[in-house]
Amino acid sequence: MKRILLIEDDATVRENTAELLELSNYEVTTANNGTLGINKAKELHPDLIICDIMMPETDGYGVLEALSKNHSTQNIPFIFLSARTEHKDIRKGMDLGADDYLTKPFEEDELLSAIESRLARMAILSSYSETDNNEVQERLKDLDDLRKIFSEQQLQLFKKGETIYEKGKHANFFYLIKRGVVKAHRMDAQGKELITELYKEDDFFGNHASDPHSSYEDFATAMEDTQLFAVSRMEFQKILSENPKITLQLVEVLSHNLSELKQQLMDMAYGTVRRKTANTIMLFAERIKKHPLKSIRISRADLAGVAGMAPESLIRTLSDFKKEGLIDIEGRNIILLDPDGLKAIR
């Protein structure tokens, strides 16, 4: 019988939820505040933790942060259960490493489904560690199998312009894009934004370092409404360590991205303004998966950030390209009229 720790200060909610879980054949231990919940988690090592956010002594965020720093409790699936429905509250909980976030009032089936999926995932990962490497490689043969693991996670939604993670913040997750486009970016010494990478549908991104104290090296921002799957850094490292073939394939993808970034930096350093602008337009068109003759909707600031030039210079060059019949401009949309002509610019 799986043991669940329920941390909830509201007596009525605590008792009703505990009864529901017990009727569903779970062993339930309860705590009426965050501090007590932390102590019970370290003592009992439950299979899963359900925790309210607004509580006396230590709130839910503090509980998750404390347990994440403890080696014996950091891998326990953690579900927030809260009346706070603001998107920023949900994002904060997920950024701290929560596996799920349910809002009150909740449906019984919703809670039980969340619990069952988290326990099933842990069982699958545990079964991987109990098999030899050859058997594991048969389970995860390529990056498509890895994508299937990611797709079992809760879908996270980001509006256009919303920050996914910030430079210097603790690297909790590695991401897979289901839909949308994400830019990785940083600021140079003069305060100008430099876009270091563009990620599209089916791309992986994030910090995959094995160092548990590592931080993100860039900012990541949604360039359009975006849907992501996220796997915790520790879980991701476990998958990679048990699947050497997957690790090598992922390294190849990341190495290719680094080669592209190196070429981009070379173009920024030595390319003409016309070449930088043309290459950047084609890069966006390819990454956003648009047909060459279709329009791409992209801000001038983002184009300038990738090209490494002042927005004013970019705008003048776009105007020249339009006059030359290489592109057309409709509002914020750039229509590629002559992709071959853009590629030929030096």
C-alpha positions in Angstrom: 0.0 0.0 0.0 1.4 3.4 -1.0 1.9 6.0 1.7 0.8 9.6 1.1 1.7 12.5 3.3 -1.0 15.2 3.4 0.1 18.6 4.7 -3.0 20.9 5.1 -3.9 23.3 7.9 -7.6 23.4 7.2 -9.0 20.6 9.4 -12.1 20.0 7.2 -10.1 19.8 3.9 -7.5 17.7 5.6 -10.0 15.2 7.0 -12.1 14.9 3.9 -9.1 14.5 1.6 -7.5 11.9 3.9 -10.8 10.0 3.9 -11.0 10.1 0.1 -7.4 8.8 -0.2 -7.9 6.0 2.4 -11.1 4.8 0.5 -8.8 4.7 -2.5 -6.5 2.2 -0.8 -3.7 4.7 0.2 -2.1 4.8 3.6 -2.4 8.5 4.7 -0.4 10.4 7.2 -1.4 14.0 7.9 0.3 17.2 9.2 -1.5 20.4 10.1 1.4 22.8 9.3 4.5 23.1 7.1 7.1 22.6 9.8 5.5 19.4 11.0 5.1 18.3 7.4 8.8 18.6 6.8 9.7 16.6 9.9 7.2 13.8 9.0 8.5 13.7 5.4 12.1 13.2 6.6 11.0 10.6 9.1 8.5 8.5 7.0 9.8 9.0 3.5 6.3 8.7 1.9 5.7 7.7 -1.7 4.0 11.0 -2.4 3.3 14.4 -0.8 0.3 16.5 -1.2 0.7 20.0 0.3 -1.3 23.2 0.7 0.5 26.5 0.1 -1.0 29.0 2.6 -0.1 27.6 6.0 1.3 28.8 9.4 4.9 28.5 10.4 6.2 27.3 7.0 4.2 27.7 3.8 4.0 25.1 1.0 6.8 26.8 -1.0 9.0 26.6 2.1 8.1 22.9 2.5 9.1 22.0 -1.1 12.3 24.0 -0.9 13.4 22.3 2.3 12.6 18.8 1.1 14.3 19.5 -2.3 17.6 20.3 -0.4 17.4 17.0 1.6 18.9 14.0 -0.2 16.4 11.5 1.3 13.3 13.5 0.3 14.2 15.4 -2.9 12.9 12.8 -5.3 9.5 12.3 -3.6 6.7 13.3 -6.0 5.2 16.6 -4.7 1.7 17.9 -5.5 0.5 21.4 -4.5 -3.2 21.6 -3.5 -4.2 25.3 -3.1 -7.0 27.8 -3.5 -4.6 30.2 -5.2 -5.4 30.1 -8.9 -3.3 33.0 -10.2 -1.0 31.9 -13.1 2.0 33.4 -11.3 1.3 31.2 -8.2 1.1 28.1 -10.3 4.3 29.0 -12.2 6.1 29.6 -8.9 5.2 26.2 -7.6 6.3 24.5 -10.7 9.5 26.4 -10.9 10.4 25.3 -7.4 10.1 21.7 -8.6 6.5 20.6 -7.9 5.2 17.7 -10.0 1.7 19.0 -10.2 -0.6 21.9 -9.0 -4.3 21.3 -8.3 -6.6 24.2 -7.3 -9.4 24.0 -4.8 -12.1 23.0 -5.0 -10.9 20.0 -7.0 -12.7 17.0 -8.4 -12.0 13.6 -6.7 -11.1 12.0 -10.0 -8.7 14.9 -10.8 -6.8 14.4 -7.5 -6.7 10.6 -7.9 -5.5 10.8 -11.5 -2.7 13.2 -10.5 -1.6 10.8 -7.8 -1.8 7.7 -9.9 0.2 9.3 -12.8 3.0 10.5 -10.5 3.3 7.1 -8.7 3.2 5.3 -12.1 6.0 7.5 -13.4 8.2 6.8 -10.3 7.5 3.0 -10.7 8.6 3.2 -14.4 11.8 5.0 -13.5 12.5 2.6 -10.7 12.0 -0.4 -13.0 14.7 1.1 -15.3 17.2 1.2 -12.6 16.5 -2.4 -11.7 17.3 -3.7 -15.2 20.6 -3.9 -17.0 21.8 -1.4 -19.5 20.9 -3.5 -22.5 17.3 -3.9 -21.5 17.1 -0.2 -20.8 18.4 0.6 -24.2 15.6 -1.5 -25.7 13.1 0.6 -23.8 14.6 4.0 -24.9 16.1 3.5 -28.3 16.2 7.1 -29.6 15.1 10.7 -28.9 11.5 10.0 -29.9 11.3 7.5 -26.9 12.8 10.3 -24.7 10.1 12.6 -26.0 7.4 10.1 -24.9 8.8 10.2 -21.4 8.5 14.0 -21.4 5.0 13.9 -22.8 3.8 12.0 -19.7 4.4 15.2 -17.7 1.9 17.9 -17.0 1.7 20.4 -19.9 2.9 23.9 -19.0 1.5 26.9 -20.8 3.4 30.2 -21.5 1.9 33.3 -23.1 3.9 35.2 -25.7 6.7 37.2 -24.0 6.4 35.2 -20.7 9.7 34.2 -19.0 10.2 30.5 -18.7 13.4 30.7 -16.6 15.9 33.4 -15.6 19.7 33.5 -15.7 21.2 32.7 -12.4 18.2 30.9 -11.0 18.6 27.3 -9.9 18.2 24.9 -12.8 15.3 22.6 -11.8 14.0 21.4 -15.2 14.9 20.3 -18.7 12.2 21.1 -21.3 10.6 19.7 -24.4 8.5 22.0 -26.7 5.2 20.6 -27.7 4.1 23.8 -29.5 5.6 27.3 -30.0 9.0 28.9 -30.2 11.4 29.8 -27.3 14.4 32.1 -27.4 17.4 31.8 -25.1 19.0 35.2 -24.6 21.3 37.2 -22.4 22.6 40.8 -22.1 26.0 41.9 -23.3 28.2 44.4 -21.4 26.4 47.3 -23.1 23.0 46.1 -22.0 22.0 44.9 -25.5 20.1 41.7 -25.8 21.8 38.8 -27.6 19.6 35.8 -28.6 21.8 32.8 -28.3 19.4 30.1 -29.5 16.0 29.5 -30.9 14.0 26.4 -30.0 11.0 25.1 -31.9 8.5 22.2 -31.7 10.1 18.9 -30.5 13.3 20.7 -29.4 14.9 20.0 -26.0 16.3 22.9 -24.0 17.4 23.9 -20.5 20.3 23.1 -18.2 21.2 19.4 -18.3 24.3 19.7 -16.1 24.8 17.0 -13.4 25.8 19.5 -10.8 22.8 19.8 -8.4 23.7 23.4 -7.6 24.0 24.5 -11.2 22.0 27.6 -12.5 20.6 28.6 -15.8 23.2 30.5 -18.0 20.6 32.3 -20.1 17.1 33.7 -19.9 14.4 31.7 -21.8 11.3 33.5 -23.1 8.3 32.3 -25.1 8.3 34.1 -28.5 4.7 33.0 -29.1 2.1 31.2 -27.1 4.0 28.0 -26.1 3.3 24.6 -24.6 6.1 22.8 -22.8 6.7 19.5 -21.0 9.3 19.6 -18.2 11.2 16.9 -16.4 13.1 17.6 -13.2 16.8 17.9 -13.6 17.4 15.0 -11.2 15.0 12.8 -13.1 16.5 13.8 -16.4 20.0 12.9 -15.1 18.7 9.5 -14.0 17.3 8.8 -17.5 20.5 9.8 -19.2 22.7 7.8 -16.8 20.7 4.6 -17.6 20.5 5.2 -21.3 23.9 5.8 -22.9 22.6 5.7 -26.4 20.1 8.5 -25.7 22.9 10.5 -24.0 25.1 10.3 -27.2 22.2 11.3 -29.4 21.4 14.3 -27.2 25.0 15.4 -27.2 25.0 15.3 -31.0 22.0 17.6 -31.1 23.5 20.0 -28.5 26.8 20.0 -30.3 25.0 20.9 -33.6 23.4 23.8 -31.7 26.8 25.0 -30.5 28.1 24.9 -34.0 25.3 27.0 -35.2 25.8 29.4 -32.4 29.5 29.6 -33.3 28.7 30.5 -36.9 26.2 33.1 -35.6 28.8 34.7 -33.5 31.2 34.7 -36.4 28.6 36.4 -38.6 28.0 39.0 -35.9 31.7 39.7 -35.6 32.7 39.8 -39.2 29.6 39.8 -41.4 28.1 42.8 -43.2 24.9 44.3 -41.9 23.1 43.0 -45.0 24.5 39.5 -44.5 23.6 39.5 -40.8 20.1 40.6 -41.5 19.5 38.1 -44.3 20.9 35.2 -42.3 18.8 36.1 -39.3 15.6 36.2 -41.4 16.4 32.7 -42.8 17.3 31.4 -39.4 13.9 32.4 -38.0 12.1 31.0 -41.1 13.8 27.7 -40.7 13.4 27.4 -36.9 9.7 28.4 -36.9 9.1 25.9 -39.6 7.5 28.2 -42.0 7.3 27.6 -45.7 9.9 29.8 -47.5 7.3 31.9 -49.2 5.1 32.3 -46.1 5.3 35.1 -43.6 7.1 35.0 -40.3 5.7 37.1 -37.4 8.7 38.3 -35.4 9.5 41.6 -33.6 12.2 43.8 -34.9 13.9 43.7 -31.5 14.1 39.9 -31.7 15.6 40.0 -35.2 18.1 42.6 -34.0 18.9 40.5 -30.9 19.9 37.5 -33.0 21.7 39.5 -35.7 23.6 41.4 -33.0 22.9 44.9 -34.4 21.1 48.0 -33.4 17.3 48.0 -34.2 17.8 51.1 -36.3 20.3 49.4 -38.6 18.1 46.4 -38.9 15.0 48.5 -39.9 17.0 50.3 -42.6 18.3 47.0 -44.0 14.8 45.5 -44.0 13.6 48.6 -45.9 16.4 48.0 -48.5 15.4 44.3 -48.8 11.8 45.3 -49.4 12.8 47.8 -52.2 14.9 45.0 -53.8 12.0 42.6 -53.8 13.6 40.1 -51.4 10.9 40.5 -48.8 7.6 42.3 -48.1 6.5 43.7 -44.8 3.0 43.8 -43.5 2.8 45.1 -40.0 5.0 42.9 -37.9 5.0 40.1 -40.5 7.9 39.6 -42.9 7.1 37.8 -46.1 9.9 36.0 -47.8 9.7 36.7 -51.6 13.1 35.6 -52.7 14.7 33.1 -50.1 17.5 32.2 -52.6 18.3 35.9 -53.0 18.6 36.3 -49.2 20.9 33.3 -49.0 23.2 34.7 -51.7 23.8 38.0 -49.8 27.4 38.3 -48.6 
